Amino acid sequence: MDDIEQADQVDQAAAGGDAEGKSGIVLDALARLPERTILDEGALAKALHVAPRTLRRMVNRWQLPPPVALGGRRVWFAGRVLAHIEAGAERAAKDAERDAKKFREFS
């Protein structure tokens, strides 16, 4: 897959569809990018279908990893973004399990 096809995947994800025409799969295109794909703020915001300002807020809330400075631009590696999101999902599942256990013990 070349860079143009990868960029098209990000564009299609932001538009609400992927290469097969499915809608509602935003992170699928991001997940299919090579781990070392470098995304600037605009590309990542587009892939996540959020505004750049929302992206910065997500970083401040630790919903996304902090960017790396590259030539005066804020950039992210696709693999690190996905790993961060997956780790957050695992933490949320563990927290929910712990809370459910406390609730069962209380009942």
Residue pairs with C-beta under 8 A, 6 or more apart in sequence:
6 33
6 34
6 37
7 43
8 19
9 18
9 19
9 29
9 32
9 33
10 29
10 30
10 33
10 39
10 43
10 46
10 47
11 46
12 18
12 19
12 29
13 25
13 26
13 27
13 28
13 29
13 30
13 46
13 47
13 49
14 26
14 46
14 47
14 49
16 23
16 24
16 26
16 49
17 23
17 25
18 25
18 28
18 29
19 29
22 28
26 47
26 48
26 49
27 47
27 48
27 82
27 85
29 47
30 47
30 48
30 78
30 81
30 82
31 82
33 78
34 78
34 79
35 77
35 78
35 79
35 80
36 77
36 78
36 79
37 77
37 78
37 79
38 70
38 75
38 76
38 77
38 78
39 47
39 75
39 76
39 77
39 78
39 81
40 73
40 74
40 75
41 52
41 55
41 56
41 67
41 73
41 74
41 75
42 52
44 55
44 64
44 76
44 81
45 51
45 52
45 54
45 55
48 55
48 58
50 58
55 64
58 64
59 65
59 66
59 67
63 88
64 76
64 81
64 84
64 85
65 76
65 80
65 81
65 84
67 74
67 75
67 76
68 74
68 75
68 76
68 77
69 75
